[in-house]
Amino acid sequence: SELIMCLGIPFQITSVEAGFAQGQDNVGHTERLNTALIGDPQVGQWVLGFLGNALEILSPERADEMNEAHAALRKVYEGVSIAADDFSFNLPSQMASDQIKTLTGQG
C-alpha cells in the first residue's frame, strides 16, 4: 500500500540466484531483491527489503515485530484505533534504556 511504501518491509526468501533473491511479504506480495549488501541469504530466511534491495537479515522474531507494526500502521491509516496492548512485544516507549540500546545495535 502507499502507506508502507516508504518503510522497509520484511520479506521471507523463497528463492536465491546470484546477487538476487525472491522474497514474499506477509500479505503475499513478492519482490526480487538485490542482495549485494547482505550476500546470498538462505531460502526461508527473513530480510529487510527497501526499494528493491535487501538491507539486512532479520530474525523471525524481528520480522514478526515489524509485520505487527506495519499492520498497526495500516489500521491507523484506515482510522482504526490501536493500543499498546495490541502488540505481542514491547514498544520502544515501554522498554528500559538497555533494551533500546540492544534494539538499536548500541548495546
MARVONU-147456 format. One line per field, with one value per residue (C-alpha): x, y, z. Coordinates in Angstrom, 3 decimals, padded with zeros to 6 digits. Example, Ala and Ser with C-alpha at 12.3 -4.5 7.8 and 13.67 -1.06 7.14 Angstrom:
<nodes>
x 012.300 / 013.670
y -004.500 / -001.060
z 007.800 / 007.140
</nodes>
This chain:
<nodes>
x 000.000 / 001.068 / 001.397 / 004.054 / 005.999 / 008.447 / 009.263 / 011.468 / 009.397 / 010.271 / 010.405 / 010.808 / 013.178 / 011.588 / 014.458 / 018.030 / 020.087 / 023.490 / 023.163 / 019.385 / 016.667 / 012.930 / 011.036 / 007.434 / 005.992 / 003.341 / 000.482 / 001.614 / 003.434 / 006.595 / 009.652 / 013.037 / 015.665 / 019.283 / 021.411 / 024.716 / 024.575 / 023.948 / 025.390 / 023.242 / 020.522 / 019.068 / 015.579 / 013.293 / 015.302 / 013.731 / 015.363 / 014.554 / 013.691 / 013.671 / 013.474 / 014.408 / 017.366 / 017.827 / 019.360 / 019.813 / 018.944 / 016.220 / 015.470 / 011.976 / 011.050 / 012.147 / 010.289 / 007.133 / 007.517 / 007.945 / 004.974 / 002.828 / 003.974 / 003.091 / -000.336 / -000.874 / 000.116 / -002.391 / -005.119 / -004.269 / -004.222 / -007.731 / -008.936 / -008.933 / -007.559 / -004.904 / -003.444 / -000.045 / -001.506 / -002.467 / 001.175 / 002.816 / 006.098 / 007.141 / 007.042 / 010.209 / 008.276 / 007.806 / 011.416 / 014.223 / 017.199 / 019.364 / 016.649 / 016.505 / 020.309 / 020.154 / 017.314 / 019.268 / 022.562 / 024.228 / 024.223
y 000.000 / 003.615 / 003.966 / 001.276 / 002.025 / 004.337 / 001.791 / -001.261 / -004.437 / -007.910 / -010.472 / -014.210 / -015.574 / -018.064 / -018.488 / -017.286 / -016.606 / -014.956 / -011.462 / -011.590 / -013.270 / -013.578 / -012.702 / -012.703 / -010.375 / -011.370 / -010.193 / -012.217 / -009.546 / -010.866 / -008.876 / -009.517 / -008.118 / -007.227 / -008.985 / -007.140 / -005.652 / -008.943 / -011.731 / -014.676 / -015.384 / -018.851 / -019.846 / -019.347 / -016.511 / -013.113 / -009.975 / -006.296 / -005.100 / -001.477 / -000.102 / -003.442 / -004.093 / -006.497 / -004.362 / -006.880 / -010.394 / -010.428 / -012.966 / -014.459 / -012.695 / -009.287 / -009.886 / -010.700 / -007.493 / -005.414 / -007.091 / -006.337 / -002.718 / -002.417 / -003.945 / -001.379 / 001.449 / 000.162 / 000.212 / 003.776 / 004.820 / 003.339 / 005.210 / 002.239 / 002.984 / 000.782 / 000.409 / -000.647 / -003.955 / -004.814 / -005.812 / -009.099 / -007.257 / -004.195 / -000.941 / 001.163 / 003.560 / 000.666 / -000.534 / 000.083 / 002.044 / -001.118 / -002.801 / 000.213 / 000.143 / -003.550 / -002.915 / -000.153 / -002.066 / 000.079 / -002.462
z 000.000 / -000.400 / 003.372 / 003.685 / 000.511 / 002.291 / 005.023 / 004.954 / 004.594 / 005.908 / 003.093 / 003.551 / 000.925 / -001.468 / -003.955 / -004.476 / -007.617 / -007.962 / -006.497 / -006.076 / -004.059 / -004.471 / -001.301 / -000.173 / 002.458 / 004.986 / 002.750 / -000.281 / -002.295 / -003.958 / -004.903 / -006.480 / -004.124 / -004.833 / -002.193 / -002.748 / 000.775 / 002.613 / 000.470 / -000.532 / 002.052 / 002.579 / 001.458 / 004.439 / 005.994 / 006.535 / 005.158 / 005.376 / 001.880 / 000.766 / -002.771 / -004.332 / -002.029 / 000.860 / 003.602 / 006.414 / 007.503 / 010.178 / 012.873 / 012.539 / 015.793 / 014.480 / 011.204 / 013.212 / 015.231 / 012.083 / 010.422 / 013.502 / 013.465 / 009.764 / 010.431 / 013.194 / 010.835 / 008.293 / 010.982 / 011.991 / 008.333 / 007.993 / 011.097 / 013.492 / 016.953 / 018.479 / 021.955 / 023.284 / 024.480 / 020.868 / 020.329 / 021.319 / 022.002 / 023.996 / 022.108 / 022.471 / 024.742 / 027.192 / 027.109 / 029.558 / 028.219 / 027.938 / 025.829 / 023.499 / 023.135 / 022.200 / 019.730 / 018.021 / 017.944 / 020.603 / 023.409
</nodes>
